[in-house]
Amino acid sequence: MALGEPSKSKASQSGSVSDFSAEVSPTLPALDIEALAESNWLMTQSNRDTDIQYGALPWRPTRHGIEIMLVTSRGTGRWVIPKGWPMEGKKPHRAAAIEAFQEAGVKGLIKKKPIGAYPYPKRLPGGEERIMHIEVYPLRVTLEAAKWREKKQRERCWFPAEEAAELVDEGGLALIIAEWA
C-alpha cells in the first residue's frame, strides 16, 4: 500500500486520510496566534483524576506522502504526540486540539472521532506511575505558529509517516500511525 492510501485495517476504518474531510472541526477561532502563545486563555481546568488523555496526531499531505509532526517529551526527550488531560467543558477532540497548540504550536482541522487508542505509562510528579489510555484524534495542520507556550520546552519536527511510526516508543501509537497513514 502506498503512503497516504487508506488501508483496510480496523484502525483506518474509523477515519483514514482519504476520508478526512468528513466530521472535522476547526481547532480554534481565527485569533492572534502570538498573543495566544503568551496568554493563559487556553489554561482550561483539567481533570487529572482520570486515566484517559486525549492526543492529537498532527499531519500534512506532501507530494511524497503524509508527514506526521512529533514533539519531544519534556522529561525524557522521546518523540511523542501532543496529548493531555480532559478539560472541563471541552469535548475530547477540542481538548486534543488545544494540547496540539500548547505543545506543538499547530492549528488545523481535527476529526471529531478518535482513530484509535493506546496505553501509555505516565510518571506523575509525585513519582507514581499510572497506565493512561490515550485517544488519538488526527489534526490536519493548516497553521504553524512561530511562538507557542511550550516552545522552549520541546522540539517539534515533521517526519514521513513510516519514520514517525518507528520513532515513537509506544507500540500502540506506532501501530495507529502506520495503519492510519
Buried (B, 14 or more C-beta within 10 A) or exposed (E): EEBBEBBEBEBBEBBBBEEBEEEBEEBBEEEEBEEBBEEEEBEBEBEEEEEEBBBBBBBBEEEEBBBBBBBBBEEEEBBBBBBBBBBEEBEBBBBBBBBBBBBBBBBBBBBBEBBBBBEBEBEEEEEEEEEBEBBBBBBBBEEBBEEBBBBEEBEBBBBBBBBBBEBBEBEBBBBBBBBBB
